[in-house]
Amino acid sequence: MSQSLKNVIRQAEQIILGKPQQIRLALACLLARGHLLIEDLPGVGKTTLAQMLARTLDLQFRRIQFTSDLLPADILGVSVYQRGGSDSTGGKFEFHPGPIFAQMILADEVNRATPKAQSALLEAMEEQQVTIEGITRPLPAPFFVIATQNPLHQVGTFPLPESQLDRFLMRIQMGYPDAQAERGLLSGVDRREIIAGLSPQMESAELLALQQRVRQVFVSPALLDYLQAILRHTRESARYTHGLSPRAGLALLSAARAWALLDERDAVIPEDIQAILSGVVSHRLQAVGEYQKQNSDTLVRELIEAVAIP
């Protein structure tokens, strides 16, 4: 692990107290060139995590507040006709880019917007580009979306469709802090003030280089056997409505490589897959029947127990 990456983790843990696992998962998601969905109650640090990462990694940051009246043009941008001169000749349309044209996007409360507005993120998250009025425009690199989502039982939410959920490499939950971390929050300085004074610990060029290094982390044939066994088990098990797709398998592989890099290893081991399994598959697997009563952590733990390591 580079010294800059160690500094990023150290600084992050000073802001997000008592959540080292969530910080590492968020960084693994970013290093794997994925996108992150954080689902939890309001007020547990979702937005703080996004703002802290943008500041620490020195990324251009834009926050988009998703509401029921949000339009795709509010996200992507719009072309406005500019008059040429006093005689109204020679005018042309000029494109005004929307907030999507940034390196890190916080899609805040993404499930409060209508499906039409949510779909504006699909091409951007999958292909790192947007097509507006027939013209394809590239997005900056690195490009990372962190979306926050309120629990679906809350008023005024629109469930994300499966195609949208699948664009997120990981889904995590922040959870309540433990007593010690909460005391630190209550007795310390406001997190917003601390974030405003943070100094960047990594440049964009180094982050791009680390993302490239993730792809070079070695994966043995035996490890691929283990990964395929997990995919096959979900497809054959009666616990789920459907099994994990090949895209989910690629997501598991990318995230496991990033986790190995964070652990300063140049090869993936089965424990890497187990460490990131819940974040990658919890929003992709749907339980059926009596298993719906189990939470996602229990389902993933049973999945790990059901598939033997070769």
Residue pairs with C-beta under 8 A, 6 or more apart in sequence:
1 261
1 262
1 263
1 264
2 206
2 210
4 201
4 202
4 206
5 27
5 202
5 210
5 262
7 201
7 202
8 27
8 56
8 57
8 201
8 202
9 23
9 24
9 27
11 52
11 56
11 198
11 201
12 23
12 27
12 52
12 53
12 56
13 19
13 20
13 23
14 194
15 48
15 52
15 191
15 194
15 195
15 198
16 22
16 23
16 45
16 48
16 49
16 52
17 177
17 181
17 184
17 185
18 177
18 178
18 180
18 181
18 182
18 184
19 45
19 49
19 174
19 175
19 177
19 181
22 49
22 172
22 173
22 174
23 49
24 259
24 262
25 36
25 170
25 172
25 276
25 279
26 36
26 49
26 53
26 146
26 170
26 172
27 53
27 258
27 262
28 170
28 255
28 258
28 259
28 262
28 276
29 35
29 36
29 169
29 170
29 255
29 258
29 279
30 36
30 53
30 57
30 142
30 144
30 207
30 211
31 210
31 211
31 214
31 258
31 261
31 262
32 169
32 211
32 214
32 251
32 254
32 255
32 257
32 258
33 142
33 211
33 214
33 254
34 168
34 169
34 170
34 251
34 254
34 255
35 125
35 144
35 145
35 146
35 147
35 167
35 168
35 169
36 144
36 145
36 146
36 147
36 168
36 169
36 170
36 171
36 172
37 110
37 146
37 147
37 148
37 149
37 165
37 168
37 170
37 171
37 172
37 283
38 46
38 49
38 146
38 147
38 148
38 149
38 171
38 172
38 173
38 174
39 148
39 149
39 150
39 151
39 171
39 172
39 173
40 46
40 148
40 151
40 173
40 174
40 175
41 150
41 151
42 150
44 174
44 175
44 176
44 177
45 174
45 177
45 191
46 148
46 174
47 63
47 106
47 108
47 148
48 191
48 192
48 195
49 146
49 174
50 61
50 63
50 104
50 106
50 146
50 148
51 61
51 106
51 192
51 195
52 195
52 198
53 59
53 104
53 146
54 60
54 61
54 103
54 104
54 106
55 61
55 195
55 198
55 200
56 198
56 200
56 201
56 202
57 104
57 200
57 201
57 202
57 204
57 207
58 200
58 201
58 202
58 203
58 204
59 102
59 103
59 104
59 142
59 144
59 204
59 207
60 102
60 103
60 104
60 140
61 102
61 103
61 104
61 106
62 99
62 100
62 101
62 102
62 104
62 105
62 106
63 99
63 105
63 106
63 108
64 70
64 74
64 75
64 99
64 100
64 105
64 106
64 107
64 108
65 108
65 109
66 107
66 108
66 109
66 110
66 111
66 112
66 113
66 117
66 118
67 109
67 112
67 113
68 112
68 113
68 114
68 156
70 113
70 114
70 117
71 116
71 117
72 116
72 117
72 119
72 120
73 98
74 98
74 117
75 98
75 99
75 100
75 117
75 120
75 121
76 98
76 100
76 120
76 124
76 130
76 132
77 95
77 96
77 97
77 98
77 100
77 101
77 132
78 95
78 96
78 98
79 93
79 94
79 95
79 96
79 132
79 133
80 93
80 94
80 96
81 91
81 92
81 93
81 94
82 91
82 92
82 93
82 94
83 91
84 90
84 91
84 92
95 132
95 135
95 137
97 137
99 105
100 120
100 121
100 124
100 130
100 139
101 137
101 139
101 140
102 140
103 140
103 141
103 142
103 143
103 144
103 204
104 144
104 145
104 146
105 143
105 144
105 145
105 146
106 146
106 147
106 148
107 121
107 145
107 146
107 147
107 148
108 147
108 148
109 148
109 149
109 150
110 118
110 121
110 147
110 148
110 149
110 160
111 118
111 149
111 150
111 152
111 157
111 158
111 159
111 160
112 150
112 156
112 157
112 158
113 158
114 158
115 158
115 161
118 158
118 160
118 161
118 164
119 164
121 145
121 147
121 164
121 167
122 163
122 164
122 167
123 129
123 130
123 131
124 130
124 139
124 143
124 145
125 145
125 167
125 168
126 167
128 138
128 139
128 141
128 143
129 136
129 137
129 138
129 139
130 136
130 137
130 139
131 137
141 204
141 208
142 204
142 207
142 208
142 211
147 168
149 157
149 160
150 157
151 157
152 159
165 171
165 283
165 284
166 245
166 247
166 248
166 284
168 283
169 251
169 254
169 255
169 280
170 255
170 276
170 279
170 280
171 279
171 282
171 283
172 279
176 182
177 185
185 191
210 261
213 261
214 254
214 257
214 258
214 261
215 257
216 266
217 257
217 258
217 260
217 261
217 265
217 266
217 267
217 268
218 266
218 267
218 268
219 253
219 256
219 257
219 267
219 268
220 267
220 268
222 310
223 268
223 269
223 270
223 273
225 310
226 270
226 273
226 307
226 309
226 310
227 249
227 252
227 253
227 256
227 273
228 249
229 307
229 308
229 310
230 244
230 252
230 273
230 277
230 303
230 307
231 243
231 244
231 246
231 248
231 249
232 243
233 303
233 306
233 307
234 240
234 243
234 244
234 281
234 285
234 303
235 242
235 243
235 244
236 243
237 243
237 306
238 288
239 287
239 288
239 291
239 299
239 302
240 285
240 286
240 287
240 288
241 286
241 287
241 288
242 286
244 252
244 281
244 284
244 285
245 284
248 280
248 281
248 284
251 280
252 273
252 276
252 277
252 280
252 281
253 268
255 276
255 279
255 280
256 268
256 272
256 273
256 275
256 276
257 268
257 272
258 276
259 272
259 275
259 276
260 266
260 267
260 268
260 269
260 272
263 272
270 309
274 304
277 300
277 303
277 304
278 296
278 297
278 300
281 300
281 303
282 296
282 297
282 299
282 300
285 296
285 299
287 294
287 299
291 299
294 302
